């Protein structure tokens, strides 16, 4: 008895594995910044300090978030770079 399998599902690699293969440094740095978003976000609610009316943890959170997206996007397209 043969079972039908979808060849598209089996030929598509996991995007994270592909990024780790082509650009391991960019992927790991991006994932590390993604993990840093958790304590930075929690610190906004725990630490009451402000600077000119803005919580002091807003800027590090935004910085980590933007670098997280940038590095993972660059790692995703790394296989297309010369």
Buried (B, 14 or more C-beta within 10 A) or exposed (E): EEEEEEEEEEEEEEEEEBBBEBBEEBBBBBBEBBEBBEBBBEBBEEEEEEEEEEBEBBEBBEEBBEBBEEBBEBBBEBEEEE
